[in-house]
Amino acid sequence: MVVLRLGKINNEERKFIPTKKEYLDRYLKSMEEIEEYELTQTYKDGYKYRRYNDDGDYKYTVNNKMSKITDVRESNEKEFLNVLKENARCVRKIRKYYNDGPYEIDVDYFIEPIQMIMVEVSTDKVPLEDYVPPKGFVEVSNTKIYENYGIYNGSIKSVGTIIEGTDGVGKSVTIEELIKKGIICQDRCMDVISRNMLFDISMEGRTKKYQEYLKKIDKKIIFLVNNSKEELESRINKREVLSQYDEEAYRYNELYLDTYNYMKERNMTEDKLYLIDCTELTLEEQVSKVEEIINA
């Protein structure tokens, strides 16, 4: 049962876009889920109208955000439906609530107007700035694009593109820059792409799995490659701890390149697999090339 928080509520929070599914899953498994419900919200004259649905148990609120405080009053079905009918659009999401020590963690799985995941962190027990996000979380706090009203008005340009490539090629920084523009990309596809980009898997076996995957998804996959061994190794060697994959970054880079060329030559890309040569590109140029493919 949803317990409404009414009155003047502190609305200070930090927001994050998780770009690595496996890291998000690992983080959520480390905590106990406290609550889950469906949340639908729409807007009128600066007010947010919300409907909470906990397995058929409906509750309603009207929220008036005032700087760091939100004034929340209880509403009713008629008031909510009148505004929703007038707007004919809404933000709809599944919210899962967790506790991470002193922090309250809301994980929002957006359904409308676009499918995406956002993590919101709040607390009244410790300084909010002390929260250390898991790896793969990109902070979007105080960014109008990622406010619910912005999402309601179509601020998110794109979701779902998968960026792949060897370590050190610049996936993370590219994704962070794209997120600032409202373009949300996934960092690696561990289930299929990364899992099979290994030297002991045959080219035929790997590319067959990739083509089968491409046929099923409505996404674009972009391989980033950098053919400067010196540049790749220079980036990798700046890391405090090197993994086996880091040490063989250039070999994996060649594997991505060879795999793409093999599939391209045999018409196996399904018009969903792309490659960008990032050799000697600035970050701005690299981001621009990815953006061109996403928007094409």
N, C-alpha and C positions, 0 to 999 in steps of 0.2 A: 504494500500500500504506500502510495506517494504521500509523504508528509510535506505540506506546503510551508515554505519559509516566507512569512508575511511581515509587513512593516518595512523599516529602513534597513536594507541589507548592504553590507560592504561588498562592492563588486570588483575589487582589485583582484586581478588574476594574471597569470602568464599563459600564453597560448603557444602550442607547438604543432608542427606538421611532422608526423613520423614518416620518414622516407624509406625505412628498411623494415619490412613486415616481420621478419624473424626477430628483430630487436624489440619491436613493440610487443609481440607475442611473449617473448621471454620476460619482459618487464611486467606484463599483466599477470603472468603465472606466478610471479613473486609476491603478489598481493591477493587479498581476499575480496571478491566482488561483494559489495554491500547492497546494491540496488540496481534495477534495470527497468526502464520504461520508455515508451515512445513519446516524443515531444514534437508538437506542431506549433509553429508560431507565425504570426502575420503582424502587420504594422498599420497604424493610422495616426496621423497628427502627432508623431513623435512617441507614441505609446506602443509597447509590444504586448500583443495578445497571445497568450499561451494556452494550449490544451495538453494536459498530462494524461497518458493512457497506460495504466498498469493492468494489463490483461482484462480490459473492459471496465476498469474502475476509472472514471473520468473526473478530472478536476481542472479548474480554470483560474488563470490569474491575468491581471493587467499590470504591466511594469512600466515605471517612469524612471529612466536613467538620468541621474543628476551627478555629474562628475564622478566621484568615487563611491557614491551611494545610489542604490536603486530602491525606489519606493514601490513596494509590491502589495497589491490588494487582491482579495479573492474576487473572482468573477463567476459567470455562469455560461451555460451552453448557448443560450440565445444571443448574448452579447458577442461571444466569440464567433459564432456562425454568421452573424450579420456582417462583421468585419471581413471574415474570410470570403464570403459571397461577393462583397463589394470589390475586394482585391483580385479574387480568382487566382491567387498564387500564395505560396507559403514557403517556409523552411520546415522540412520534416526530417527527423533524425531519431535514431535509437541512442539513448544515453545510458552508459554503464558507469556506475559510481564505485570508486575504490578508495581505500585509505592507504597512504604510504607514510607511515609514522605520523608526523604532525601535519602532513599535507593531504588535502582533499583532491582526488584525481577524477575528473569527469572525462570520459572518452566518448566523443560524439561521432557516430557513424551516420553521416548525412545520406539521405535518400533523395530528397528534392531540395533545391532545383538541380543539384549535381551530386554525384557520389564521391565522397572523400571522407577522410578521418582527421579529426582534430582532437588534441589533448589539451584540456584546460586544468591549470593547477592553481589552487587557492589555499589560504591558511589564515588563521587568526591567533596562532600559537607561537610562530617563529617568523623572522624576517623572510618575506617571500623571495627576496633576491638570493637567499641561501640555497634554494632548491637547485640541485644539480641534475639536469635531464640526462636520460640514457643516450648512448651513442645512436646517431641516426635521427635525432629530434632536431628540427630546425625551428628556431623561435620566430614567431610572427606577432608577438605582443605589440599592442598599440599601433597596429597596422590596419588602416581602414578596409583594405581589401579583405581581411580575414575577420572583420566584425560581422556578426550575423546579419545585420542590416545590409552590409555590403554584399554578402553572399546572396541574400534575398533579391538584391538588385542586379545580380549577374556579374559580380566583380571577378569571379574565378573564370579564367579564360579556357583552361584545359586541365584535364586530369588523366592519369592512366598511362602516359608514355613511360617506357622502361629504358633507363640508361644503363648500358653494359660496357664492360671494357676491363682491361688489366689494372692492377693497382698502380697508382701514380699517374694515371692518364687524365685525372681531373674531373671525375664523375661528381664527387661531393660538392666541390665549389661551383660547378656548373649548375647543379640542381638547386643549390642555395640561391644563386642569382636568378634562376627562373622562378623560384617560389616568390621572390620579391615582386615579380610581375604578375602574380596570380596564375602561374603555370606550374602545376604540381606534377612532379615526376617521381617514379619509383627508382630507388637505387638498387639495381640488380634484381633479377628474377632467380632466386635461389632454387626454387622447386624444379625448374627445367633448364634454363640457360646456363647459369653458373655451375650447377651440379654436373652438367655434361660437357663443360668446357675443360676437359682433362686430357692429358697426353695418352692415357691408356684406353681411351675410347676411340674407336675408329671414326674416321670422317663420315663414312656412310651411315654408321649407327647414330652418330650425333646429329647429323643434318636431317635424318629421317624423323627423329624426335622433335627437332625444331620445327620442321614443316608441319607436322601434326599439331603442334602447339599453336602455331601461327593461324592455322585454319579455324581454331576454336575461339580465338580471342578477338576482341574489338579494340585493339591497342596497337601502338607503334613501338617497335623495339629499335633502339639506335645503338650501334656499336661505335664507341670512340676508340681510335687507335692513334698512337704516336710512334712514328717510325724512327725517332731519334733515340737510340739506345743510351746515349750520354745524358740526354734530358730526362728520360725516365729514371735512370739510376740515380741521378742527382736528386730528384724529388724523393725517391724511396729512401735514400741514405740519410735524409733529414729526420726520419722517424726514429723515435726513441727505441722501439722494439721492432725487429724485423721478423716476419713470418716466413715460412717456406715459400708462400706465394709471392711475397715481396721480393725475395731473392731471385725468383725466376720470372720477374715481371715482364721482361722483354720477350722471353719465350712464349709467355701467354699472350702477349700483344700480337705476336706473329700467328698464334693459333686463332685468335679472333679474326684477323685479317684473312687468313687462308680459308677459314670457315665461311666467311661472308662471300668471298670470291667464288668458292665452290658452289654455294647456293645460288648466287647471282647468275653464274654461267649455265645453271641447269633449271632456271626459272622456278626456284623453290622458295622465293622470298614472300610470295603471296601479297606483294605490294605493301608489306607491313614491316619488313626488315630493312634497315638503312645503315650506312657506314659513313662516318666523318673522319677524315684524316686531320688530326689536330697538331701535326708536327709544326713547330715554330709559330703556332697561333697564340695571340694574346687571349686572356680569359674572355674579354669582350667579344672577340671574333669567334671564339668557340661557342659561346652562349648564343650568338647571333645565328650561327649555322644550325644549331639544334632547334632554335625557335623557328627558323624557316621551314624545317621538315615538319615540325608539329603543326604549323599553320597552313601547310600546303593542302 
